[in-house]
Amino acid sequence: MILLFTSCAKNSKVLQKVSDDRVLFEAIKECNSEETNYKVRVNIKEAGSQVSQKLQYQPDSCFFLLCKNEKVYPDGVTPIANGRTQSFEYLLYFPKQENDDNEVLVYKDKYGSQKEYKLLFKY
């Protein structure tokens, strides 16, 4: 698994990704003063129809932020139809985290390997 480090200037967008032989997890963080949004794509090799259905309709608890060693779940998850099989895109809405130098966005492959894929966003 590869973990990428980047910095995020105010109002900028940063793309990060991590992958292994089963999952490619990509995210873009949108920095603003009101809330923290992530545009996320998860590509899963050999996702069966049951896994695909769960990722389309039950993705909420698959994503969270680790901030100050606490899990913060999104206020909202909006699936984005992309027309591609085995590729799932979402817009995640998180409350703004105060005074935290690092945020780690986590995707837990809870319908497959149970692995956690982490992206570190530094300020």
C-alpha positions as CSV (number, residue, x, y, z in Angstrom):
1,M,0.0,0.0,0.0
2,I,1.3,3.5,-0.9
3,L,0.6,6.5,1.3
4,L,1.0,9.9,-0.4
5,F,1.8,13.2,1.5
6,T,0.8,16.6,0.2
7,S,0.0,20.0,1.5
8,C,-3.2,22.0,1.1
9,A,-3.2,25.7,0.7
10,K,-6.4,27.5,1.5
11,N,-9.0,27.2,-1.3
12,S,-6.8,24.8,-3.3
13,K,-7.5,21.2,-4.5
14,V,-5.1,18.3,-4.0
15,L,-5.5,14.9,-5.6
16,Q,-4.1,11.9,-3.7
17,K,-4.4,8.2,-4.3
18,V,-3.5,4.8,-2.8
19,S,-3.8,1.4,-4.3
20,D,-3.1,-2.3,-4.0
21,D,-4.0,-5.3,-6.1
22,R,-7.7,-5.0,-5.3
23,V,-8.6,-1.3,-4.7
24,L,-7.6,2.1,-6.1
25,F,-8.8,4.9,-3.7
26,E,-8.5,8.5,-5.0
27,A,-9.6,11.7,-3.4
28,I,-9.6,15.5,-4.0
29,K,-10.0,17.7,-1.0
30,E,-11.7,21.0,-1.5
31,C,-10.5,23.5,1.2
32,N,-12.9,26.3,2.2
33,S,-13.8,28.0,5.4
34,E,-17.3,26.5,5.8
35,E,-16.9,22.7,5.5
36,T,-14.6,20.1,4.2
37,N,-15.6,18.3,1.0
38,Y,-13.9,15.4,-0.7
39,K,-14.5,14.1,-4.2
40,V,-13.8,10.4,-3.9
41,R,-13.4,7.6,-6.4
42,V,-13.0,3.9,-5.5
43,N,-12.1,1.4,-8.2
44,I,-12.5,-2.2,-7.2
45,K,-11.2,-5.1,-9.2
46,E,-13.7,-7.9,-9.6
47,A,-16.5,-6.3,-7.6
48,G,-19.4,-8.7,-7.7
49,S,-23.0,-7.5,-8.1
50,Q,-23.7,-7.7,-4.3
51,V,-20.7,-5.5,-3.5
52,S,-21.6,-3.1,-6.3
53,Q,-25.1,-2.7,-4.9
54,K,-23.9,-2.1,-1.4
55,L,-21.4,0.5,-2.6
56,Q,-24.1,2.3,-4.6
57,Y,-26.6,2.4,-1.8
58,Q,-24.8,1.9,1.5
59,P,-21.4,3.7,1.3
60,D,-21.9,6.0,4.4
61,S,-19.9,4.0,7.0
62,C,-17.1,3.2,4.5
63,F,-15.6,6.6,4.8
64,F,-14.3,8.6,7.8
65,L,-11.7,11.2,8.8
66,L,-9.1,10.5,11.5
67,C,-8.6,13.9,13.3
68,K,-6.8,14.0,16.6
69,N,-7.1,10.2,16.9
70,E,-10.9,10.4,16.6
71,K,-13.1,9.1,13.8
72,V,-15.3,11.7,12.2
73,Y,-18.0,10.3,9.9
74,P,-19.3,12.5,7.0
75,D,-22.5,14.6,7.5
76,G,-23.4,13.5,4.0
77,V,-22.4,11.1,1.2
78,T,-23.7,11.8,-2.3
79,P,-23.1,9.0,-4.9
80,I,-22.1,10.3,-8.3
81,A,-23.2,8.2,-11.3
82,N,-20.2,7.7,-13.6
83,G,-21.5,4.9,-15.9
84,R,-18.4,2.7,-15.2
85,T,-18.6,-0.8,-13.7
86,Q,-16.4,-1.4,-10.7
87,S,-15.8,2.3,-10.2
88,F,-17.7,4.3,-7.6
89,E,-17.6,8.0,-7.0
90,Y,-18.9,10.1,-4.1
91,L,-19.0,13.6,-2.7
92,L,-18.3,13.5,1.0
93,Y,-19.3,16.4,3.3
94,F,-17.6,16.7,6.7
95,P,-17.9,19.4,9.4
96,K,-14.9,21.8,9.4
97,Q,-12.2,20.5,11.7
98,E,-10.6,23.2,13.8
99,N,-6.9,23.6,14.5
100,D,-5.8,20.2,13.1
101,D,-2.5,20.1,11.2
102,N,-3.4,16.7,9.5
103,E,-6.5,14.9,8.3
104,V,-6.5,11.3,7.3
105,L,-9.3,10.3,5.0
106,V,-10.0,6.6,5.3
107,Y,-11.9,4.2,3.1
108,K,-12.7,0.9,4.7
109,D,-13.3,-1.9,2.3
110,K,-16.0,-3.3,4.5
111,Y,-17.7,-5.3,1.7
112,G,-14.5,-7.0,0.6
113,S,-11.1,-7.4,2.3
114,Q,-11.8,-5.3,5.4
115,K,-8.6,-3.3,4.8
116,E,-8.4,0.4,5.5
117,Y,-6.9,2.7,2.8
118,K,-5.6,6.0,4.1
119,L,-4.8,9.3,2.5
120,L,-3.0,11.9,4.6
121,F,-3.8,15.6,3.9
122,K,-1.3,18.0,5.5
123,Y,-1.8,21.8,5.9
